[in-house]
Amino acid sequence: MADKEEGTGTIESIVLVTIPAALVYFIGWAYLHYYLSAFSIDLSELEFDLEGVLIYAAPPIVSMCTDHQLAAALLLLAMAAASLWLVRLVHRRHRNQKLAGALSYPGNPHPAAAHPLLHLPSFVLKGLWALVTMVCLVTLLRPALRDIAIARAQAAWDMNGVAIRAIVEQPEKDDPSYLLYAGYQTCMAARRLHLVFSDRNRYFMLCKGDPDFGSAALYEVRREDSALASVRYISRPR
């Protein structure tokens, strides 16, 4: 019996720890998705480990707490509602169990009925509570995360990011990337290159064109061989 209770407690701990971690992971993933999409970068192109995504969850969490009080209030409301649901469900289960024990005897062929959910183990109920809470939070957080990511992307577009000089190897003149190299060098000479994102393998450098047309070139520079990998012609994020 003690082993069974200990196993149940372990499962409950795993469930209650995993769900918040999954929520933080979603926040980091959603923030990266919206931010990178503003520069026509697909998240699947990059290499992220679990810790990296969790780290990127910090800026939007801080921003929501300081600049999106409504979103924070909705989060607390969703958590309170889900918690109330769990407490009432567990209380109802205990009450029905006592009632069933009182009414279940050999002479009574109709013992007390209970809702099917009330027969589930406590760790399952807690898991359901955590899942319901997470779904509510994800639904409420998505618009705020998108607004935060787009605001950061627009700030990078306005050259509020990191000005950087990333030296690249000059290709041969007959190489298809030679024209990309010429445009990149022109941007770097004019000090119009700004770093908007980087991972372990590459830099993404923004070079704004004519501001009246809201256009820009996004250069991808490989870290390994200091070579230009691609250029994307993008528009200002909205």
N, C-alpha and C positions, 0 to 999 in steps of 0.2 A: 504493500500500500504506500509506504514511504517512497519507494522507488518510482511508483506511478506519479505521485504528487511532485516529486523532484523533476521527472521528465516533463510533466505538464508545465511546471514553472520555467523550465529551460525554453520550451517552445514559446511560451508567452513572452519571455524576454527577447527572443530572436525576432518575433513578430513586431513587438513594440519598438525595437531598435531599428529594424530594417525599414519600416515605413517612413519614419522621419528622414532617414538617409536617402531613401528613394525620392522623397519630395525635394530635398536640397539638390539632388542630382538633376531632377527635372528643371528646377529653377536655373541651374547653370547651363543645361543643354538648351533650354528655350531661349535664354538670353543670347547664347552664342549663335543659335539658329537665326534669330531675327537680326542680330548685328551683322553677321557675315552675309546674310541674304541681301542686305542693303548695298553690299559691294559686289553682288553677283558671285559670291563664293558659296559653294555647297559644303555643308558640314562634313559630308562623307569624303571630301577630298583631303581632309586633314587627319592627323593622327593625334588622338587624345587618350590619355589614360584616365582612370576613375578619379585620381587625385586632381588632375588638371581641370576636369569639368566641375568638381566640387569647389575648387578655388575660384572659378569664374562665377560661382553663385554668390560670392560675397558682395560685389558691387551692387547688383540689383536688390539684394536683401537690405543693404544699408540705405539705398535710395528709397525703397518702399517705406522704410521706417521713418525717414525724414521728410520725403516729398509726397508720399501717397498715403496720407493718413486714412483716407476712405478705404483703400485696399487693406490696410492693416486692421481697421475696424471690422471689415467684412470677414477677414481671416479669423479673428477672435470670435465673431458671431458664429461662423461655421463650426469652429472647434467646440464652442459651448453647446450648440445644437446637437452635434454628434455625441458629445459626452452625455448630455441629458438623455438622449435616446438609449445609449448603452446602460446608464444607471437604471432607467425605468424598465428596460428589458430584463436586466439581471434581477431587479427587485421583484418583477412579476414572476420570473422563473422560481425564485425561492418561495414566494407566496403560494404558487400553484403546487410546488413540491410538497409543502406542508399540508395543503388542502387535499392533495392526492393521498398522502399518507393517512390523513384522518378519515377519508371516505373509502379507501380501498381496504375492504375486509371480505372474508369469504361469503358473507350474505349479500354483498352489494355487487351485482354484475356490471355496473356502469361507473367505473372510477372516474375521477375528475379529469376532464380533457384539458389539454394545454396547446398553445400555439407551437407548431413544429420547431420554430427557432429556439424555443425555450428548452428543448431537449439537447441542444448542442453544448459541447464542453465550453467552459469559460474562456479558454484560450482562443477558440473559434469565434466566440462573440467579440472578444477584444480585437481579433484580426479583422472582423467585419467592421467594427467601429473605426479602426485605423484606416481601412480601405475607403469607407464612406467619407471620412474626414479628408483623406488625400484627394479624392475625386472632387469634393467641394472646393478645396483649396486650389487645385489645378485650374478648375473652371474660373475661379475668381481672379487668379493670379495672371492668367494669360494676357488679358488686355494691358495690364500694368507693365508686365515684362516687355511686351512689344513696344510700348511707349518709351520705356527706359532705354531699350536697345536702339531704337530709331533716333532718340535724342543724342545718344553717344555717337552714333554714326554721323549725324549732322554736324556734331562738334568736330569730329575728325575731318569731315568735308570742308569745314570752315578753317582748316589748318590750325586747329587747337591741339593737335596731336604732337608727336615727336618728330622734329625735323632731323633727318638723318642722311648721311652720305654712305651708301653701300656700293663699294667698288665692284664692278663686274668685269669679267674677262672679255676682251674685244674679239668677236668672231671674225672669221675670214669674210672678205667682201662678197664672195659667192655664196655665203651661208644665208639661208632664209631669215635667220634672226638678226642679220646685220642692220636692217632698217629699224628693228626694235631697239637695238643698241644705240643707234644714232638719236632716236627720240628720247631714250632714257638719259643719255649724256647731256642732251639739251636741257632737260628738266633739272638734272642735278646741278648743272652749271648755273642755272637760274635760281637755285635754292628753292625749288618748288616741290621737292620730293618729301613726302611725309609718310611715316610708318603708321599704318592703320591696324596691322595685325601681323603676328609671327607665331610659328610653332617650331618644333625641333628641326624641321627640314627646310623651311623657306621663310622669306619676308614678303609681305604684300605692301607695295609702295604706291601711294596715290600721287598723281601729278594732275592738277586741275588744268583744264583747258580754258576756253573762253567762258567766263562766269555768266555772260548773258544767255548762253545756251545750256548752262548747267551740266556740262559734260566734263569728263575726266578720263584719264588712262590709269589703269591699275596694273602695275608691273609686278610679276612674280619672280623673285630672285631666289635661286637655290643656294642654300648654305654650303652644301658639300663642295661644289666646284665653282661657286661665284659666277654662275651663268644665268642669263635670262631664260625663264621657262615659258612664259606666256605674257600676253597683255590683254586686258579686257577694257572695252570702252563702255563706260557706265554713265548713268545719270544720277543726279542728286537724289538721295533717299527721301521719301515722303512719309 
